[in-house]
Structures are given as C-alpha cells and as structure tokens.
Amino acid sequence: MLKKFQETLDKRKESGILRTLKPQAAGIDFYSNDYLGLAGNKEIQGQLLQQVQENPKLLSGSSGSRLISGNSNTVNETEHYIAEQHQYPAALLFSSGYNANLALFSALPDRHDTIIVDEQIHRSVHDACRMSYAKKLKFRHNDLEDLESILKKQTGPCYIAIESLYSMDGDLAPLQETAVLAKKYNAALIVDEAHALGVFGYGLIEKFQLQNDVFAVVMTYGKALGAHGAAILCGETIKSYLVNFASPFIYTTAAQDFLWMAVKTGYEFLKQRPELSEKLHQNIEIFRTQNIKSTSSELSPIQAVLVPDNQPLKNLQKTLSDKGFLTYAVYSPTVKTGTERLRICLHSFNTKQEIIELTETIKTCI
Ligand SMILES: Cc1ncc(COP(=O)(O)O)c(C=O)c1O
C-alpha cells in the first residue's frame, strides 16, 4: 500500500509540484484572501475580547451537532441577522465554505437532476457532485452560449453553479445574464460569493439586487471578513430541507459561539468602515495602471499574471520572494499547460510603494 502512495508522491516531486506545508512566512502579503486586513485588525480583536470578557460562555464548546445540543441562541440570532443583511428569507451557517457547498450540491439535486457547473467552479462543488446522484455537466468558463446550448438539451430539473468572482482567474461572472438564462430554462441558479463579500460590499447579488433570481448563495467568512465559516442564503423551505437532508450539516459538531460573534462583528465592521473597500479598489487601480498584462477583471483584487511554463514561473516567484513579496504561483497541471500563472492578491493595507516595487520586479522577469 505505502509503496503506491510513495510512488505517486515521488512523481509529483519529480514534476516539481509536490505540495508541502511551509512555516508561516514573513513578508509583504500579496497572497492571502484577507482583502481588507480584517484577519489581524486590532479594533475587531478589541471588540471581540470585550464581548468575551462580558460573556465568557462564548468560548465554550458547542457540545454537539445543531440538531442535538449545539443549537445555541447565538447561532440562531446570527442566522437571522445574516439573512436580514442580505435580504434573503433565511440563512444557514456552516463551519466552512467547503462544507456549505458540499451540503448544497450533495443534498438538493437528486438522481433525475442535472448540475451544470462553470468549468472554473471551486473544487468543493465538484466534490459535492461526487456525493450526489445527479448528473454533472460542465460549461466553458463564463460562456453563456455554451451554457444555453447545454440547458436546451436537458429535459429534467437543472441547477447552475457559478462564482460571482472567480478565485483563480480573478474575473467576474456575467451574473445578470446568467440569471436571465436560468429563468428562461427554469433552472435553479446557485452563486458562490466567497471572494466577493467585503470586496463589493455585501457581494454582487446584493449589489445588483438579484435575490429573487438566485435560488441560493454561498457566503464565506474566511476571506474579506477575516474570520472563518460560511452561510447559505436561501428560502425557508430550502433551509429546512438542508437541515433534514444535508449530511455536512447534520453529522458534525456545531462551531463555538465565538466564531459567530466574530462573523457578526465582521459584518458590522464592513458597514462602519466602507473606506477599507475604497482603499482596496484604489490599490487595484494602482496595480492595473502599471502595465502588467493580467487576464483578470479590472475590478478584481485577484490579479492573474500568465507566465506560461512552470520553470520561468518558479524563477519569477523566487525573485519576488527574495525581495520579500509573498505571492502564489499556480503550476500545471493545477491549471492547463500554457496557462501557468502568478496569482497576486491585493489588499486595502498594501502601500502604493509596495505595489509599484512588486510590478517593477515582475517586469524585469517576464
Ligand atoms: C470560491 C470558493 N468557494 C468556497 C471556498 C471554500 O471556503 P472555505 O475556505 O471557507 O472552506 C473557497 C475557498 O477556497 C473558494 O474560493
């Protein structure tokens, strides 16, 4: 047994793509999802500390799943608060976005249904589809014609899975147009807003007021909100269905109330401090005016710089890391050969000087 595993790992190593856990790095952050700097925000930490001092029970373990002993007042209140903030009838909390997607796509579609996913959809949706008896079909990234040609051929119920802001390409989905197609073919549109929350206020569904056209939304709290966990926004019937049939919701211990306090505090912070997202968008603009060829949206904090081939990409990342810049390189076969890329994440706390130095260094290498 072990021999088989070792051989597979050796092959990865030979191809230069072996994943290893590295010690926490120090440097200028151009790789984390902490777009607004809330993960280390001292004001938020102070507020949370005060809440814990006033109510130390927030640190208690939940003691069980939501359906047994873990259904605290705090988690229920937080769900009501979140549903109201996003103008959805209901919200259901999860300890991660991965689990929220697993729950949605494994529980809702049944064996007669079809899940049509954008080819760039997050891995959690693919994994969920493997747990489901439904058929999965992929459409070309952001390609409405391809999506429609697939929808046309279906005879049974369909779900469409997209992200509003894609995490690898840093581009935006044609949300309104996809909602129109979903309506035309009576398909249930599900949108993952993991990277849009906080970057675009409460996300793009709220921005374009598409709540009535989007069947369910996944919000995650480990990115711009600086915490952890996730919520599914949906109608009451879907919430009740998930509580009854979604294994990733039912068979797991509820998170501690402290997490939900942190999530609520993050929401309140977003409302109180719109200047953080304004600063982020100024930084995105600074990056975009440095003449670096990026395939990403001009509004995205994720900027993908294509460096075809693994070796030149490795060299670029090494040069940047020697200068103290933390970036993330995406090699093939994680992405298609020829589309290897440096993934740069911009933040509200990056300085103009840092962005210019980063881009100047990139220019000397590509
Ligand atoms: C689009 C998308 N959906 C879901 C997830 C999973 O969220 P979490 O990190 O909270 O498990 C991620 C995070 O990598 C993501 O990028």
The ligand as an SDF file (V2000), in Angstrom:
LIG
                    3D

 16 16  0  0  0  0  0  0  0  0999 V2000
  -14.9960   30.0900   -4.4550 C   0  0  0  0  0  0  0  0  0  0  0  0
  -14.7580   29.3940   -3.1750 C   0  0  0  0  0  0  0  0  0  0  0  0
  -15.7640   28.7090   -2.6020 N   0  0  0  0  0  0  0  0  0  0  0  0
  -15.6100   28.0580   -1.4380 C   0  0  0  0  0  0  0  0  0  0  0  0
  -14.4010   28.0700   -0.7760 C   0  0  0  0  0  0  0  0  0  0  0  0
  -14.2580   27.3140    0.4950 C   0  0  0  0  0  0  0  0  0  0  0  0
  -14.4230   28.1790    1.5560 O   0  0  0  0  0  0  0  0  0  0  0  0
  -13.7310   27.8760    2.9660 P   0  0  0  0  0  0  0  0  0  0  0  0
  -12.3020   28.2670    2.8290 O   0  0  0  0  0  0  0  0  0  0  0  0
  -14.4930   28.6920    3.9470 O   0  0  0  0  0  0  0  0  0  0  0  0
  -13.8740   26.4090    3.2220 O   0  0  0  0  0  0  0  0  0  0  0  0
  -13.3320   28.8020   -1.3160 C   0  0  0  0  0  0  0  0  0  0  0  0
  -12.0360   28.8690   -0.6120 C   0  0  0  0  0  0  0  0  0  0  0  0
  -11.0310   28.4360   -1.0470 O   0  0  0  0  0  0  0  0  0  0  0  0
  -13.4960   29.4600   -2.5510 C   0  0  0  0  0  0  0  0  0  0  0  0
  -12.5040   30.1310   -3.1210 O   0  0  0  0  0  0  0  0  0  0  0  0
  1  2  1  0
  2  3  1  0
  2 15  2  0
  3  4  2  0
  4  5  1  0
  5  6  1  0
  5 12  2  0
  6  7  1  0
  7  8  1  0
  8  9  2  0
  8 10  1  0
  8 11  1  0
 12 13  1  0
 12 15  1  0
 13 14  2  0
 15 16  1  0
M  END
$$$$
